[in-house]
């Protein structure tokens, strides 16, 4: 006599269901946590953009002795005398094409020195204005850019600069102590005059909402897939 197998072939073992549930919980929790983190990043980025926008459009304040992240892109003003013979040209890519920033030290009446990014010139040999005597500068405070550019290190010995590294430029030019930041000067009264100021790009990528939606969508898809598999498992078990 033979005994018929009544549906045992399609049954899923309990270990499979437990393992599937654990994997689903891990994935759903992970995707949900990543989505929540992106929502937090979205709030932080929007707050940052609002704060920077307020600094950029505020009335200029006297340039500080020191600066932190909270001061970047703040409009400041200061006066002094340019040290044109100590200027350095640093590599630039702008809306006007590739070229160089003219980084010129400014000595104030108290002897303090601040590097001023006077603006853009298209080549090393380009002629540009060199105002003499006391000048007043208004612009955006920027933090130093140490170590060079992407995959390209500064080479002080060869006078090749790929970033606006305040300390390194000061050492190379024998300036002694300088303020630990530089200032992007605003555009002068003559738009055609070199160097061209006011080319600071203020852009903060803000893709956190898209990332949050993606992670939450993956969490929802995992929930849907888990429900479908469990329903099919229930049918196979005859439940």
C-alpha positions as CSV (number, residue, x, y, z in Angstrom):
1,X,0.0,0.0,0.0
2,X,1.3,3.5,-0.9
3,X,0.5,6.7,1.0
4,X,-0.3,9.8,-1.0
5,X,1.6,13.0,-0.4
6,X,-1.0,15.7,0.3
7,X,0.6,19.0,-0.4
8,X,3.9,18.5,1.3
9,X,5.9,19.4,-1.8
10,X,4.9,23.1,-1.7
11,X,5.4,23.7,1.9
12,X,8.1,26.1,3.1
13,X,10.0,25.2,6.2
14,X,9.6,27.5,9.2
15,X,13.4,28.4,9.1
16,X,12.8,29.9,5.6
17,X,10.0,32.1,6.8
18,X,12.0,33.2,9.9
19,X,15.1,34.0,7.8
20,X,13.0,35.9,5.2
21,X,11.3,37.9,8.0
22,X,14.7,38.8,9.5
23,X,16.1,39.9,6.2
24,X,13.1,42.0,5.4
25,X,13.2,43.7,8.8
26,X,16.9,44.5,8.3
27,X,16.3,46.0,4.9
28,X,13.2,48.0,5.9
29,X,15.0,49.4,9.0
30,X,18.1,50.2,7.0
31,X,16.3,51.9,4.1
32,X,14.0,53.8,6.6
33,X,17.0,55.0,8.6
34,X,18.8,56.2,5.5
35,X,15.6,58.0,4.4
36,X,15.2,59.7,7.8
37,X,18.9,60.7,7.7
38,X,18.4,62.4,4.3
39,X,15.4,64.3,5.7
40,X,17.6,65.6,8.5
41,X,20.3,66.5,5.9
42,X,17.7,68.3,3.9
43,X,16.7,70.5,6.8
44,X,20.4,71.2,7.6
45,X,21.2,72.1,3.9
46,X,18.2,74.5,3.6
47,X,19.2,76.2,6.8
48,X,22.8,76.5,5.5
49,X,21.6,78.0,2.2
50,X,19.4,80.5,4.1
51,X,22.2,81.5,6.4
52,X,24.8,82.0,3.6
53,X,22.2,83.9,1.5
54,X,21.7,86.3,4.5
55,X,25.5,86.8,4.8
56,X,26.0,87.5,1.2
57,X,23.3,90.2,1.0
58,X,24.0,91.8,4.4
59,X,25.7,95.1,4.8
60,X,29.5,94.7,4.9
61,X,31.2,94.5,8.3
62,X,34.8,95.1,9.3
63,X,37.0,92.1,8.4
64,X,37.7,90.0,11.6
65,X,41.1,88.9,12.9
66,X,40.1,85.3,12.8
67,X,37.3,83.4,11.0
68,X,35.4,80.1,11.2
69,X,32.9,78.3,9.1
70,X,30.2,80.6,10.5
71,X,31.9,83.5,8.8
72,X,32.4,82.1,5.3
73,X,30.7,84.2,2.5
74,X,30.2,87.0,5.0
75,X,30.4,90.4,3.3
76,X,33.4,92.3,4.9
77,X,35.3,95.5,4.2
78,X,38.9,96.6,5.0
79,X,41.4,99.1,3.7
80,X,45.1,99.1,3.2
81,X,47.9,99.1,0.6
82,X,48.4,96.3,-2.0
83,X,51.7,94.5,-2.2
84,X,51.6,93.9,-5.9
85,X,55.1,92.5,-6.1
86,X,54.0,89.7,-3.7
87,X,50.9,88.6,-5.7
88,X,50.3,85.0,-6.7
89,X,48.3,83.6,-9.5
90,X,46.2,80.6,-8.7
91,X,44.4,78.4,-11.2
92,X,40.8,79.3,-11.9
93,X,37.8,77.9,-13.8
94,X,35.1,80.5,-14.2
95,X,32.1,81.5,-16.4
96,X,34.7,83.4,-18.4
97,X,36.7,80.2,-19.0
98,X,40.0,79.0,-17.5
99,X,42.5,81.4,-16.2
100,X,43.9,82.6,-12.9
101,X,42.9,84.4,-9.7
102,X,45.1,87.3,-8.7
103,X,45.8,86.8,-5.1
104,X,47.4,90.0,-3.8
105,X,48.4,90.7,-0.2
106,X,46.9,93.9,1.4
107,X,48.8,95.5,4.3
108,X,46.6,97.4,6.7
109,X,47.7,100.4,8.7
110,X,48.3,98.2,11.7
111,X,50.6,96.0,9.7
112,X,48.2,93.0,9.5
113,X,48.2,91.3,6.1
114,X,45.2,89.8,4.3
115,X,45.2,88.0,1.0
116,X,42.7,89.5,-1.5
117,X,41.4,87.6,-4.5
118,X,41.2,90.7,-6.7
119,X,39.6,88.7,-9.5
120,X,40.1,86.8,-12.7
121,X,42.7,87.2,-15.5
122,X,42.7,84.9,-18.6
123,X,46.5,84.2,-18.6
124,X,49.7,84.7,-16.6
125,X,50.8,87.4,-19.0
126,X,47.6,89.4,-19.0
127,X,48.0,93.0,-18.0
128,X,45.8,94.1,-15.1
129,X,45.3,97.2,-12.9
130,X,47.6,97.7,-10.0
131,X,46.1,100.5,-7.8
132,X,48.6,102.3,-5.7
133,X,48.2,103.9,-2.3
134,X,45.4,103.3,0.2
135,X,42.4,101.3,-1.2
136,X,39.2,100.1,0.3
137,X,38.1,96.5,-0.4
138,X,34.6,95.0,-0.1
139,X,34.0,91.4,-0.7
140,X,33.2,87.9,0.6
141,X,35.2,86.3,3.3
142,X,36.5,82.8,2.2
143,X,38.3,80.1,4.1
144,X,41.7,79.0,3.0
145,X,42.0,76.1,0.5
146,X,44.9,74.0,1.7
147,X,46.8,71.2,-0.1
148,X,45.9,72.1,-3.7
149,X,43.2,71.1,-6.2
150,X,41.7,67.8,-7.2
151,X,44.5,65.4,-7.9
152,X,46.9,68.4,-8.3
153,X,49.1,69.7,-5.4
154,X,50.4,73.2,-5.1
155,X,54.0,73.5,-6.1
156,X,55.4,76.6,-4.4
157,X,58.9,76.1,-5.7
158,X,57.6,76.3,-9.3
159,X,55.1,79.0,-8.3
160,X,52.2,76.8,-9.5
161,X,49.1,77.2,-7.4
162,X,46.0,75.0,-7.9
163,X,44.2,76.3,-4.8
164,X,44.1,79.4,-2.7
165,X,46.2,78.1,0.2
166,X,46.7,81.2,2.4
167,X,49.5,79.9,4.6
168,X,51.4,78.3,1.7
169,X,51.2,81.5,-0.4
170,X,52.3,83.6,2.6
171,X,55.3,81.3,3.2
172,X,56.3,81.4,-0.5
173,X,56.1,85.1,-0.6
174,X,57.8,85.7,2.7
175,X,54.8,87.6,4.1
176,X,55.0,86.4,7.7
177,X,51.8,86.1,9.7
178,X,48.6,86.7,7.6
179,X,44.9,86.5,8.4
180,X,43.8,82.9,8.1
181,X,41.4,83.6,5.2
182,X,41.2,85.5,2.0
183,X,38.6,87.8,0.5
184,X,36.9,87.6,-2.9
185,X,36.7,91.2,-3.9
186,X,33.5,92.4,-5.5
187,X,33.4,93.6,-9.1
188,X,35.0,97.1,-9.7
189,X,33.3,100.1,-11.3
190,X,34.7,99.1,-14.8
191,X,33.4,95.7,-15.9
192,X,36.0,95.4,-18.7
193,X,39.0,96.1,-16.4
194,X,41.2,93.2,-15.3
195,X,41.2,91.5,-12.9
196,X,37.5,90.8,-13.0
197,X,36.1,90.5,-9.5
198,X,32.7,89.4,-8.2
199,X,32.9,85.9,-9.8
200,X,32.4,83.9,-6.6
201,X,30.2,80.9,-7.3
202,X,27.9,80.2,-4.4
203,X,26.2,76.9,-5.0
204,X,25.3,74.1,-2.6
205,X,24.0,70.8,-4.2
206,X,20.8,69.9,-2.5
207,X,19.6,66.5,-3.6
208,X,18.6,65.2,-0.2
209,X,14.9,65.2,-1.0
210,X,15.4,62.9,-4.0
211,X,17.7,60.7,-1.9
212,X,15.1,60.5,0.9
213,X,12.3,59.6,-1.5
214,X,14.5,56.9,-3.0
215,X,15.3,55.3,0.3
216,X,11.7,55.4,1.5
217,X,10.6,53.9,-1.8
218,X,13.0,51.0,-1.4
219,X,11.7,50.4,2.1
220,X,8.1,50.4,0.8
221,X,9.1,48.0,-2.1
222,X,10.7,45.7,0.4
223,X,7.5,45.7,2.5
224,X,5.5,44.9,-0.6
225,X,7.8,42.1,-1.7
226,X,7.7,40.6,1.7
227,X,3.9,40.6,1.8
228,X,3.7,39.0,-1.6
229,X,6.2,36.2,-0.7
230,X,4.4,35.5,2.6
231,X,1.1,35.3,0.9
232,X,2.4,32.9,-1.7
233,X,4.0,30.9,1.1
234,X,0.7,30.7,2.9
235,X,-1.0,29.4,-0.3
236,X,1.7,26.8,-0.7
237,X,1.1,25.6,2.8
238,X,-2.6,25.5,2.2
239,X,-3.3,28.1,4.8
